[in-house]
Amino acid sequence: MDLTQFALWKSEDLEPDDLLGALSLLAAARAETEGVEIGLIFSARNAGLTWAKIAEAMRFHSPQACQQHVSRLSARRSEGP
């Protein structure tokens, strides 16, 4: 994630091939972010937080929407690249 963000900050100074390289890292950055998200949610659940509280913190409209989001993320991670 850091490399893609750095490329964005320095985009005016980068060559087209460097920008393409940064774009190719986005899938890995997305997977890393999703892994952190799932980990934090499971940690919150293990700490006793309710789905309602988690949904509120993550700005979902309902606990069910939050749970569905987690299910989709988990399914994507188990499918692999």
C-alpha positions in Angstrom: 0.0 0.0 0.0 2.8 2.4 0.9 4.4 2.0 -2.5 1.2 2.8 -4.4 0.6 5.8 -2.2 4.2 7.0 -2.8 3.7 6.6 -6.5 0.6 8.8 -6.4 2.5 11.5 -4.4 5.4 11.4 -6.9 3.3 10.8 -10.0 4.4 14.0 -11.7 8.0 12.9 -11.4 7.5 9.2 -12.5 8.0 7.7 -15.9 5.0 5.9 -17.5 6.5 2.5 -16.7 6.8 3.4 -13.1 3.2 4.4 -13.0 2.2 1.1 -14.6 4.3 -0.7 -12.0 2.4 1.1 -9.3 -0.9 0.2 -10.9 0.0 -3.4 -11.0 0.5 -3.3 -7.2 -3.1 -2.2 -6.5 -4.5 -5.7 -6.3 -1.9 -6.7 -3.7 -2.6 -3.4 -1.8 -6.3 -4.0 -1.9 -5.8 -7.6 -0.5 -3.6 -6.2 2.2 -6.1 -3.6 3.3 -8.9 -6.1 3.2 -6.9 -8.5 5.4 -6.3 -5.7 8.0 -10.0 -4.9 7.8 -11.1 -8.5 8.5 -8.5 -8.8 11.3 -9.8 -5.6 13.0 -13.4 -6.7 12.7 -12.7 -10.2 14.2 -10.6 -8.5 17.0 -13.5 -6.2 17.7 -15.9 -9.2 17.9 -13.5 -11.1 20.1 -13.4 -8.1 22.4 -17.2 -8.3 22.8 -18.3 -5.5 20.4 -21.6 -6.1 18.8 -22.2 -6.1 15.1 -24.3 -2.9 15.6 -21.4 -1.1 17.2 -19.0 -2.3 14.5 -21.4 -1.3 11.7 -21.8 2.2 13.3 -18.1 2.7 13.4 -17.7 1.6 9.8 -20.7 3.6 8.7 -22.8 0.8 7.5 -26.6 1.3 7.6 -27.2 -1.9 9.5 -25.4 -4.7 11.4 -26.6 -7.1 8.7 -25.0 -5.0 6.0 -21.7 -5.1 7.9 -21.9 -8.9 8.3 -22.6 -9.3 4.6 -19.6 -7.1 3.8 -17.4 -9.3 6.0 -18.8 -12.4 4.4 -17.9 -11.0 0.9 -14.4 -10.1 2.0 -13.8 -13.5 3.6 -15.1 -15.3 0.5 -12.7 -13.2 -1.7 -9.8 -14.0 0.5 -10.5 -17.8 0.5 -10.8 -17.7 -3.3 -7.3 -16.4 -3.6 -5.8 -14.4 -6.5 
